[in-house]
Amino acid sequence: MGARAIDTCQAMAGQPVGPGLVGMARALALVESASPVELRERGCAILVSCQGLAWAECLYLDGSGRWLGSDRADARLACDDFRHPYAHAIRQGKPLRLGLAEARSRLDHPDFQAQVSALPGVLQLDVRPLRALDGEREWLGTLAVAGEPSVLAGLGEDPEFVAFESLLCRLWAGLSRHQGERHREARLRQSLAQLNDGARRQALAERLAEDLLGASPAMQTLRSQVIRAAETGLAVLLQGETGTGKDRVARAIHRFSARADGPFMAINCAAIPEALLESELFGHAKGAFSGADQAREGLISQADGGTLFLDEIGDMPLPLQAKLLRVLESGRYRPLGASEERHADLRLVAATHQPLRERIRDQCFRADLYYRLGQFPLSLPTLRERREDIAQLAEAFAVDFCSREGRDELGITPAALRQLRERDYPGNVRELKNLIDYACAMTRPGDDIEPMALPGLTEAEDSDRQEGTEGSGGQSVESASQVHDLRRALRDYEADLIRQRLLLFGGNRALAAESLGLPKRTLAHKCRQLELDAK
Ligand SMILES: Nc1ncnc2c1ncn2[C@@H]1O[C@H](COP(=O)(O)OP(=O)(O)OP(=O)(O)O)[C@@H](O)[C@H]1O
């Protein structure tokens, strides 16, 4: 705190040098202050060391002009509280002198009492209101000094003290203004940065809207959360009913993140038989188990530098959950049968449609993994909660279908749109997409989608629909007399049934499996065997 200048000033005070030089050293010490706080500290230190005073303190007037504050303590002394001498000096606008013993007995403000409690009662106290001496003449605060009556006697008239006080006020006002400007500039810079940040995020959210369709408030919130999640390296847990777009969101998080140039690896924990899942994820060494003739990289290693998406995490077996937790916490893992541990740097995005808290209660899911996975939890809205998005989604899916199938674009009649809006969609967006694909297939080129093209809405299918059904998703099973290969016919029947059930439940494998009395894994296995798209 300008110790050198103050030392010089102290040294000079005891030396046979001219008063001008002493004054210059004091002025220099003040001028070198970088802030009002430093200036007040230096000013008081100089007064005590060079002017023979016992104590000095500056109080500053706060921005509201209602109270005085101290740099040394948490004291706040209100300007209209006359239990301390500063209120009197400020109100009268002129210096005040009183004996300390008297001040202590008459003025019982606790902060004032604490300030002067260590000083001998024989001393006198001078309180001087300070104002800026430039054009504005604003109040700055007060200077309080205590000293022997003989020292204080001529203080107010001492030209050196007067010059010192005036320099102090000038510098104080200048530094305060400068500091105010700096604060204003900093606030401006901060709000500009926030504005730029807001505009940048808005632009990203608009780009994302091309992929995650929907103008509903729920989708707008989701998109901005996806952008925020992508900006961090936190593990993301996506929770939402089947078909709400968890897979799509996971890919978007990767694409909008700093890891976008790295790999994106995805696995559905429910679709892989338990015995295979560990080696799929962690990889295995050569000879780790019978049939492992080659070492194989797991998805964790392949996702190094990128993102690993674990879909249906709720179905992950408990022993693997422990291993996954270790990867998340330390990045370390050991491939099956390997002697060495390995390291991977990845961001994990996990998804589930199951209430994981219930799985924890049933002791099927580790609570510690749940909390580690959910560093950035994201909830996806159901389609029922955002019916206003149905028309936009349906039209986009119709456009997709036509471009995939190389057909001319077709529209959707208002009546069909109304019906689409009234449905319940347990399979959410996937169900809507399947419905539109089906309706597109059922609609003649050049026509628009009519209500009767929507499955499950018409009682008697018209002849057009009968025609369309053949060769589309719903092939009929050969009649009994035409069966020449029982195994093939049973296989076709099974495939047809599963396909219809998946269509009925909007692709929700859990509901489809339940309705057929099958475990979900078995259905997933059959879908692979029968080459049905399980999604
Ligand atoms: N907001 C959206 N905009 C466009 N298409 C979407 C949107 N949400 C989902 N989809 C589409 O709906 C289908 C289902 O989405 P997705 O596979 O991401 O759902 P999911 O929640 O992962 O389902 P599951 O839980 O069954 O795995 C996909 O074809 C996907 O492209």
The ligand as a MOL file (V3000), in Angstrom:
LIG
                    3D

  0  0  0     0  0            999 V3000
M  V30 BEGIN CTAB
M  V30 COUNTS 31 33 0 0 0
M  V30 BEGIN ATOM
M  V30 1 N -38.6400 -33.9250 -32.4930 0
M  V30 2 C -38.5520 -34.8030 -33.4950 0
M  V30 3 N -38.4850 -34.3680 -34.7460 0
M  V30 4 C -38.4040 -35.2380 -35.7660 0
M  V30 5 N -38.4070 -36.5670 -35.6180 0
M  V30 6 C -38.4830 -37.0580 -34.3840 0
M  V30 7 C -38.5540 -36.1990 -33.2500 0
M  V30 8 N -38.6150 -36.9600 -32.1600 0
M  V30 9 C -38.5770 -38.2310 -32.5660 0
M  V30 10 N -38.4970 -38.2990 -33.8880 0
M  V30 11 C -38.4840 -39.5250 -34.7130 0
M  V30 12 O -39.2980 -40.4630 -34.0250 0
M  V30 13 C -38.7150 -41.7420 -34.0620 0
M  V30 14 C -38.4460 -42.2210 -32.6590 0
M  V30 15 O -37.4280 -41.4190 -32.1030 0
M  V30 16 P -36.2760 -42.0120 -31.1800 0
M  V30 17 O -35.8230 -43.3460 -31.6820 0
M  V30 18 O -35.2590 -40.9690 -31.0190 0
M  V30 19 O -37.1380 -42.2340 -29.8490 0
M  V30 20 P -36.6780 -42.9110 -28.4880 0
M  V30 21 O -37.2370 -42.0620 -27.3980 0
M  V30 22 O -35.1970 -43.1290 -28.5020 0
M  V30 23 O -37.4420 -44.2890 -28.5210 0
M  V30 24 P -37.1350 -45.6430 -27.6440 0
M  V30 25 O -37.3070 -45.2870 -26.2020 0
M  V30 26 O -38.1960 -46.5770 -28.0790 0
M  V30 27 O -35.7640 -46.0830 -27.9980 0
M  V30 28 C -37.4630 -41.6340 -34.9000 0
M  V30 29 O -37.7800 -41.9640 -36.2230 0
M  V30 30 C -37.1150 -40.1710 -34.7760 0
M  V30 31 O -36.3750 -39.7550 -35.8660 0
M  V30 END ATOM
M  V30 BEGIN BOND
M  V30 1 1 1 2
M  V30 2 1 2 3
M  V30 3 2 2 7
M  V30 4 2 3 4
M  V30 5 1 4 5
M  V30 6 2 5 6
M  V30 7 1 6 7
M  V30 8 1 6 10
M  V30 9 1 7 8
M  V30 10 2 8 9
M  V30 11 1 9 10
M  V30 12 1 10 11
M  V30 13 1 11 12
M  V30 14 1 11 30
M  V30 15 1 12 13
M  V30 16 1 13 14
M  V30 17 1 13 28
M  V30 18 1 14 15
M  V30 19 1 15 16
M  V30 20 2 16 17
M  V30 21 1 16 18
M  V30 22 1 16 19
M  V30 23 1 19 20
M  V30 24 2 20 21
M  V30 25 1 20 22
M  V30 26 1 20 23
M  V30 27 1 23 24
M  V30 28 2 24 25
M  V30 29 1 24 26
M  V30 30 1 24 27
M  V30 31 1 28 29
M  V30 32 1 28 30
M  V30 33 1 30 31
M  V30 END BOND
M  V30 END CTAB
M  END
